[in-house]
Amino acid sequence: MRIVHTDDIIKNIKEMCIEANLYLTKDIEEAVKCSVKSEKSPLGQQILGQLEENLEIAKEEKIPICQDTGMAIVFFKIGQDVHIEGMNITDAINEGVRRGYEEGYLRKSVVNDPLIRENTKDNTPAIIHYDIISGDKIQIIVAPKGFGSENMSKIYMLKPADGKEGIKKSVIEAVKAAGPNACPPMVVGIGIGGDFEKAAILAKTALTRDINISNENHHIAALEKELLNEINSLGIGPAGLGGSTTALALNIETFATHIAGMPLAINMCCHVNRHSKRII
């Protein structure tokens, strides 16, 4: 049994909130840089060049990449051989988020009630997904999610008979509806299977996977490529002003489902696909 104190969790969560908002992961940053060269539209190329410049400024000046520093989404996987000491684990994660957003001078965007809408002033509570894994380590992903793109996300309860073509039609429909509102170029996370809420979590998880790594199932990997090509043929382009780079990447995660259903969730993310990963 390995003991982990919540002080360590708080410290890591705090640092990850700041890190994710200031620096993109290498795969996303490289995709932005490559898109500048591959974009066919002169205006689109100009916009992508500005996005690349913005990434460099954020890095050099240590300021957020985007003014919307998001709602903190935390994927927390606890090894079954870990014993946590200190405060309540949920309270510790939220304390890390609070410190990260305060010490990092990040915008606080969370309201305490969806109708009353009073700001909590520290960007808590975070949305936390727990999972138990084997071993004596804790795996953490902090993914601040802005709501310009989040608001463009969709969930469809498809019928099994809709099949692959039904999935493709729904994804393209969602991307078209999002248009410039999702701040393209986008990264599209897709969840297929499970039930209503599982599909949405799969889609959110898909956004945290390295975009250079395809789904391990060949038929799903082929669907990822097919959908990405179709999306980039829509002509929406950077900032919705036309071009061949509407999406930088598209990741799909799947799960077993019921014989009567085929849930499909589409989680939109702008090019600022922020996430920080650590193992304690």
Steps between C-alpha positions, in 0.01 A plus 500: 500500500641839396396813690433825313420816693243743365760779525674338201172478310419866569845612385483301176145605415593866559800478269307308235222761484759769426707283266200396290388860453843630397637221281342265248616139483762434231262311270248786487768769465663310214162456328443877507844563352450240227159641412657838419694330220223272375208747502389586147320828570725811531264650760485169687878480491521851644264412785693181581822701502345733758398202712857368483633841603252510787633165628855637501395818684316298764806282548750786520288736711353221716145616438190294409469386138131601509307743719250222574706291740220250522325287755740248654433141394704247699546134411629336819611137484599348834709186526331242724824469700500871591383628837422873507562690823400853591181675400206371298625423147229703323571796727873463428447502123282810526758666724763437233273655237430799725872563559583451134247752377583753771879473490504471121275807463265294284146614425240359737202392292298267724162601642350324801150445361398469134206741556617739773847519334707651782872456429681274749807726456754213502392286201380215722342255513685300238332220306675183621495153343639228729624159398671216685800344325757238595833594657624756752493818290252782447447616141360851460381693197392861544313629195368859527206524257386827349132532424508664158565157354335304783167665419521359148519138620223251423369164613290271280318186606530314170340168413725201421358501147644851445843336488819665381319727255274627779805583710667685212184695418456609863864606543499706180166652599644602839815652348297697245272630775802602707658692212704798623351483851734215602803716413645279225735339433351248740597178663196271500454241773246225430355236730306205361326244719424459865186691597396867506762625748774249415511616138557859614783400733657297218486807274665716764766235559567481126615863506783411740650230276811590298368591155785309334375174652207338319235287667634148559210345309572517128142564389469787749837642397379493138183684604710765676690573178188490287313747720797736529533514122128566457503775763794671331314485170215710638683827433426651842871565558689695769272737694218388267631724222561222249785261437612141519580487874172474687632233740853418609403155620215265583526231770242229566459291816254210520335282764262204508132591469147358516354297212232768449718809485802683364570815702721756326657804668696770322712726719630803311823668598676795341870476413573587865449137598648531846600211721784418735587145603699380802564183696554520876 
